[in-house]
């Protein structure tokens, strides 16, 4: 395998998966925020 | 149950990606003119197909929302658009890296590249527009109309290499480009894990949209009390 090209191929594959993992991380963080918000609202309604 | 299904989809996608990567890197030979870098096509093209699938589903969901006024379709539209954008970004970045090696430049204002960038920006604008409108039904209506208009760019991206003279290679599917059958099969085989991942992420995002609607309803209820 051509080594110069292979370096750029590695950059390409890493970049593509990093973008998708960043999106997965953003989804996971949003999931945690939604769960927290939902729980606190349910708590408020229960107290009222 | 749904959680297990999503987890299963992700595991299947990861397993298939590893298996495909092994074939792509260790079995398939270098391309005669491009060397090793041609292998980026196995992610670049399926990522574009996945993004366009997302944008097409967003179009269908937006039309269905305008017809039925059911907010579930709005949730589906935002979920597939956002997931499609992630795959669109992967497509643009892998294309730039390929261009750096083959053309010697990271970017050129070529018809295909420019129309794809405009397409990505349009759908990013769709997500920004949603943040700008507070009222849920109004937001869904405005974004559905925007999504339908934004889809007009998708055929332009596809046909740009036929309509204008571009630097971008001709497509291997329904175009002038050709490929060895083993490489051709891998193009479709590597689309499968990306589709599985797309399905898992879009489902999760749609569920979040549903939960957000529940939060909005509870907030209104709490406010009324």
Interface residues (C-beta under 8 A of the other chain):
Chain A: X1 X2 X4 X5 X6 X8 X9 X11 X12 X13 X15 X16 X17 X19 X20 X23 X24 X27 X30 X31 X34 X35 X37 X38 X41 X42 X44 X45 X48
Chain B: X21 X25 X30 X34 X35 X36 X37 X39 X40 X43 X44 X47 X82 X83 X86 X87 X89 X90 X93 X94 X97 X98 X100 X101 X197 X201 X204 X205 X208 X211 X212 X214 X215 X218 X219 X221 X222 X225
